[in-house]
Amino acid sequence: MNMIKFALRKPIAIMVLVLGLLFFGLKAIKEIKVDILPEMDLPVVYVAHSFNGYTPQQMEGYFTKMYVNMMLFTNGIKTIESKNTQGLTLMKVTFYEGTEMGEAIATINALSNRSQVFLPPGAPPPFIIRFDASSQPVGQLVFRSNTKTNNQLQDIANFNARPFLIKIPGLTTAPPFGGSPRTIEVNIDPYKLRSHNLSPEQIVEAISRNNITSPSGNMYIGDKNYLTPTNNTVKEVSELGDIPIFKGSVDNVYIRDVATIKDGADIATGYALIDGKRSVYINIAKAGNASTLDVVNTLKKELPNIQRNMPDDVTISYEFDQSVYITNALKSLVVEGVLGALLTGLMVLLFLNDRRAALIVIMTIPISIISGVLFLKLFGQTINIMSLSGLALAIGILVDESTVTIENIHQHFGKGKTKAQAIWDACREIAFPKLLIMLCILAVFAPAFMMTGIPGSLFMPLALAIGFSMIVSFLLSQTFVPVMANWLMKHNSDHCDNQAHKEDWFSKFRNRFVNFLTKLTQYKKIIVSLSLASVLVAAFALYQITGKDVLPTSNSKQFQVRIKAAEGTRIEVTEMKVKTFLSHLKQNVGEDNIAISSVFVGQHPSTFAVSPIYLYNAGPHEALMQVALKDFKGNSDELKDKLRAYYKEKMPELSISFEPIELTEKILSQGTNTPIEIRVSGMMKKMNRMYANKLLAKLKEIEYLRDQQIPQSMDYPAMQINIDRTRAAQLGLDVQDIAKSLVAATASTRYTNKNFWVGGMMGIAYDVQVQTPQNSLNSKDELANLPLSKNSDRPVLGDVATITPTKELGESYNLGTMGYTTVTANLYKKDLEQASKDVQSAIASLGELPKGVNIELAGMAPVLEETLSSLATGLLIAVFVIFLMLAATFQSFRVSIVILSTVPFVVVGALLMLNITGSTLNLQSYMGLIMSVGVSIANAVLLISNAETLRKSNSDAIHSGIEAARLRIRPIIMTTLAMIAGMLPMAIGFGEGGDQIAPLGRAVIGGLLFSTFSVLIILPLVFGWMQKKSSIISLSLDPEDENSIHFIKSNS
């Protein structure tokens, strides 16, 4: 009340404060960082280590288990998961919540450096990166050319484009995808080697001796200081062919006699295809605290400048832009804000017929939202999809604050008071109830401060956005609204007559409502008992049958699918199959309807160890395809199911599995490619595989599961080379001699014998590697005839080893040091909770597991359980806090129970609406449910505070409840209708990506409908029953309090 008095006495000061909020709020809107997701602060670190040529078992034994043993010295580690493929170990280290991640990363770096001592010779250092929302790409910078190869594009992207990208504030990139690093190839010819009685090792040694990196010194002659550079490194690539193989006065053989020299690229392990053609792209990500929108917008502005520095036949474009989601969300907020303000004004006009009052209400909404953004910035928050959802929800609540004040002013106008007195009395009358209402709604969102993990990270900005806007709106209703009411609203002697005429229709409706409510009071106990019992049962039943997910299913125009050919298929063959796959896709969705397709076939070059963190393929037989459609009106789940059936018939040799492409899903899944993932772990890998196959058979019986598979490469074709050490020794060889020749023949000397050439226009150092062309070893016999001995045509590999075609693990997974096998599946039109229950039943049906075998449900199921548990616990805590707050305010536990009796009705309304619209209970719809609970309690407080005041004056609880309902029916209906109208665009999925927040609006509408019914009809009956025998004497123990029984007795 002091606030109201201050505002009325110093109106200019209030206007100055409002103008200040608007000025600094608009400034904050321009400066605040705009992101897709809030800062997640996920305690996850990735360690990627590559070493070309090592088998998965070697990577596991030499690298993974060494790192795991070392990392046990790090505090706070929760789990260490690893994947091992040929030439790569990828480790995911998860820490407990609250771990100081800066210290953790420093410790991992130090231990990784320590581990280098125990790793194979020549092993490069690992790549260590923290995983959070900023780790995920927000788009692709695509390089296309009609004349250049993908390897040339790789070099252009790496050295011509990336230097420009680092100049963009907040932008970070991975190495280019799609090509192999530029490399000087020394391609040995096995036939020429044999004709000269040479081994591959001799070629390697010759190059190592004659193309070296060595420092140059200085020479001092007279007054001059001369540099002494030497040509220890060849100047031109062709000079490598002039290197002699032998030393001494002999009839020498040169490198050119047994090998071809080529300025080419490292051995191809993968290709990128853009629209079916080999290309190169760079994943664009933003640095940890940068603004995604600023980074993307700055990049788009810089594209013409980057294009000018590209060769004429190279074009660049920015594709798969994820920032459009936040842009669309901003547009939707503006639309919803304008719509909410207009509809609120319309409600005021409809019920009060006062255009000036409607204008006042409309003005408070943008001021509150703008101020909310200002305080979000001050508290270090960003604009993201969660804070925007909070602001969109806040618009609905903001309707309530000023509307109730304006409506109450009109009631006091009707009592014949002067304008100034009516405004003062009206604002003072509802000041405390409105403060209590604000505190109750804030209490609903207070549990955000106690949530941890992903739910806490997502819920916090939403709660803060609502909280800040609510507080500002409350302050405006107590200061700005009474000032503007004095200045703008009209009040004259005819006002009461005009108002009575204009409200005639509502007066009739209100009188009928009061008569109806009065009749119900005769049966209040039966009605209240049956209604409360019914809604409690209904709430329990609806909760059980309502589907539950982490996030709403997205009906996106983009999708991502993993394509697998037979294990060990060469990348060229896989590439051909992918192109066929793409041509069939065009037939299904329409060639003109595909905006762009991006495919990565095979694996990344070992040089780029960080790349598999962004995009992981297990081998040359795998491809990951991303497709963006131009105009898609159908259901994405139905499209995917149609494609599954089509490709099963047309290309049965392929296995396909759809994966999340939306950034929110990727972050929440934390690297899991499917919602269902089951891990079968144990020390015996064969036992793990056996039970994984049994479980896979069970999952294939569940009709709504799709893409059921064991994703690991378990039967990779191999040529097992078993060296006879005794026989080799007899022929003057050892394992080291044989291994060196094998490396040059089947891999390259890139890691085992480092050699460089500095050249090119930019003077960059490139690797020189000795290798056998892949098409030279095209049979088992060719491999057996590989020469091993120096200066002799025998022995060859077949003389000292047996070569046996076999099958090996192409991929191994570990949890710590324990191996595990994964079974995965996608869902088709089924919620995650029900699917998790059915999968658990399938696991249980396997019976008792052998000792040492463990099966656990991973994937999104634990995230769902954590999310729903956190939200449910938070809601219960909020209701309990509100109960205590109401009891303290009204000095009555009964009144608290009366007010909270509306909550079950809200839950039933929200759940019923979700079921009717086919929505699930998820993070978004839970927000709507919590919001509805807050609004319901606000309306109940408004009514009961009035009823309790009347009861204490007339001692009639039943009549007081009915009279309070009569007085408050208009503001309650006004705010309810305005909120429902404001939520309709959200509920119907208005705008692109609207389906992601539609359940939130639906839950709010359902909750509000049942809340209004319970507040206006059930609540007065509950009040009349519960408070019928309550005393009207104050519980105050203060003898100086005029309402205290002690004061009354002492003065009687």
C-alpha positions, 0 to 999 in steps of 0.5 A: 500500500505504501507503494501505491501511495508513493506512485499516486503522490509521485506519478512523474517518478513512476513514469521515469522508472518505466521509461528507464526500464524501457530504455535499458530493456530495449538496449538489453534486447539488442545486446543479450546473447541469443542461443538455441539452448541454455548453457547446459554445463554438462559434466562430460569430456571427450578424449579422441585418439587416432593411430592409423592402421591399428585394429579395434582390439589393438586400440582397446588394449594399447590405448583405451585400457591404458587411459582408463587406468590413468584416469582413475586418478581423477576425482569425480569420474562417474563413467568412462565409455569408449568406442574402438574402431580401426585406428581410433579410440573415442572415450566419453568421460562423464563426471558427477554433478558439481565437479569443477570441470576446469580442474577435471579437464586439466587433470585429464590433460596431465594424465593423458600426457603421462600416458604417452610414455606407455603408448606405442611409439609414434602415437600422437597426443589425444584430442580432448574437448568438453562436451556441451550445447556449444559442441554441437554444430549449428550449420555446415559451410559447404564447398562445391566445385565442378573441376576440383577433387574433394581432396583439393577442396579439403586443402582449400577449406583447411588453409584458405577458408578456416583462417577467415573463420577464426576471425569471426568472434565466438565461432569455432570449427572442426577440420573439414569433412569429406576429403583427405589431407594433402600428402606427398605419396610415394607409391611403390610398385610390388612388381618393380620391387621384386625385379630389383630384389628390394623390400618396401623397408629399403624405400622407407629408409632411403627417403628417411636418410635423404629427405630430412628436417634439420636446423640451419645455422649461421656463418660469420664472414667479415661484417656479415652474418650468413644463414646456412640453409641446405637442401636437406628437404627436397625443393620440388616433389619430383626430386624425391624420385631422384633419391638413390636407394643404395650408398657407395659406388654401386650401380644405383637404383633410384626411387623413381625406378620402383615407385611413382611420386604424386602430390596427392592425399592420404589414403581415402577413408571417407567421402562427403557427398552434397546433393550426391556429389563429392564435396567438402564441408566444415561444421560450424559451432559456437564457442562456449559463451558466444551467441549462436545467432550473432555467430551465424549472422556474422558468418553469413555477412562474411561469406561474400568476403570468404568467397572472394578469396576462393578459387574461381571454380569453388563456391561456398554456401551455408546449409543446415542452419540450426539458428532458424529455430531460435529466429522462428521462436523469436518471431512466434514470441512477438506474434504471441505477445501482440496477440495476447495484448490485443486479446486482453484489450478485447476482453476488457472492451467486452466486459468493461466497455472501456477503451482507455482501460484496455489501452492501460492493460495492453501497455503493461504487457510489453513493458513487463516482457522487455523488463524481463529480458533486461533482468535475464541479461543482468543475471547472465542468462541468454535468450533461448528456446526455454527462456522464450517459452517462459516469456510466452507463458508469462504473457498469459500470466501478465494478463491477470495482473493488470486486468484484475486491477482495472476490473476492481477499479471499475467495481469501485467506480460503480459505488459512486466514488470519485475517480481518485478515491475509487482508484486508491480504494480498488488498488489498496483492496487487492494489493495484498491478495495480488502479492500473495498470488505473485508469491504463489506463482513464483513458488511454483517455479522455485524448484528450478533452483533445486533441480540438477542435470539436464532438467535443471539446466532447461527449467532454470531460464524458463522459471527466471523468465516468468519470475522476472516478468511477473515481478515487474508486472506486479510492480506495474499493477501497483504503480503504473496502472493507478497512475495511468488510470488517473490520467486516462480513465474517465469518470463522470456522474453518468458513469454508473448508469452507463455501466449498468446498461452496458453490463446488462448482459453480464449482470444477467449471466452473473445472477443466473450463476449465483442462483445456480450456485445457491442451489448447489449449496444444499448438496455441497457435501455430496458434490464436494466429496464426489467431485474431489474423489472423482478428480483424484481417481481421474488424475491417477488414471489419466497419469497412468494412460498418458504417454511420457517423453522427454520432449515432444515429437518433432515433425521436422522438415529434416531427418538423419539416417544411418545407412549400413552396407555389408561389413567391410564393404569398400567406401567406393561401393558404399558410396555407389549404394548411397547414391542409389539410395538418394535417387530412390529417396528423390522418387519418394519425396520428389526431386524438387522437394529436397532442399539439400542432402549431405552424406558422409561415407566411411571414416574420417582421416586419422589426422583429424582425431576430433572429427568423430566427436561430431560425426561417428562412423564405424567403418567404410561400410557406414554412411550418415545422411542428412536431408532437408526438405523444402515443403513438407506437410505430412507426418515425419514419423509416417514418412520414415516408416514408409521409407523403411518399408520401401528400402527393405524391398528395393535395397534389402542389402542395406540396413537403415536406422533413423537418428535425431537431427534436431539440436535439442534431441542431440543434446538431451540424448548425450550421444545416444543415436536412438531412444532405446539402447540396451547394454549387455556387459561382461568380461566375456565378449562372446557371452555379451554377444550371445545375450545381445542376440537373444534380446534382439530377437525379443525386441523384434517381437514388439510391434511398434519398435523399428530399426532393431539392431546390434549396431556394432561391427561384429564380423568384419572380414580380415586376412589373419597373418600369422608369422612363424618366428622360427622360420623367419629367423632361419631366413634372416628376418624378425617380426620387426622387419616383416612389420615394417614392410607390411606397414608400407604395403597395407597402410602407410608410413605416415605415423611409423616414419614421419617425413615432410615436404614444405611447399605449395603457395603458402609454404605449408609442411605436408606429410611424405608417406610411402605406401602401396597403391590399394589396387596393387594388393587385390588378392591373397596371393599378391599379399603373400608375394610381398618381398621382405628381404633386402637385395633378394627376391626371397623370402616373401611374406608367404614364406614366413607366414600363413594368411587366413581369411577370417572374421574379426571385431570391427568395433568394440565398446567398453564401460571402464575396462569391461566390454559391452554389446549394444542393442538399439531401436527406434519408436513408431508412434509410441511414448518412451515410458511405455516402450521402456516398460516393454523393453524391461519386460523383454529383458526380464523374459531372458530369465536369470543371467549368468554370473558376470553378465549385466543388462541395463537400459541406457539411451533416453530412458534414464534421462526421461526418468530423471526429468519426470522425477525432478519435475514431479518432486519439484511440483510437490515441493512447490505445492507444499511451500504454497500450503505453508505460505497460505497457512501463514498468511491466512493464519489457518491450515483449513483455508490453505487446504480449501485453496489447494483443493483446486489443484487436482482439477487442474491436473485432470484438465491438463492431462485430459487435454493432452490425451484428447490432442494426442500429446504426451507428458513431457518437459514442455507440457509439464511446464504448462501443467505447473503454469496452470497450477499457479494460475489456478491457485492465483484465482483461488486466492483472489476469491478466498481472500475476499470470501474470508474477509466477508465471513469475518464480517457476517459469520456466514461462510456459505453466503460469503463464498457465494458473494465472493464468487459473484464479485470475482467471476468477472475478473476470473472469466476475463483473465481465463478467456484472455489466457486461453485465447493467447495460448491458442496459437501455441496450442495449435503449433503455430509457426515453424517448429510450433509442434515442439511447444504445442503441448505446453499451450494445450496443457495450459488450456486444459488446466485453465478450463477445469481450473475456472470450473473448480474455482467458480463452482467447487471452491465456494462449496468447499469454503462453505463446508470447511469454514462453516464452523470456523471462528471469526476471532483472530488467533493473535496473541498480542494483547495490543492487537485490536483483533486479539481476544486478549485485547477484547477481553481486557477492554470489555 
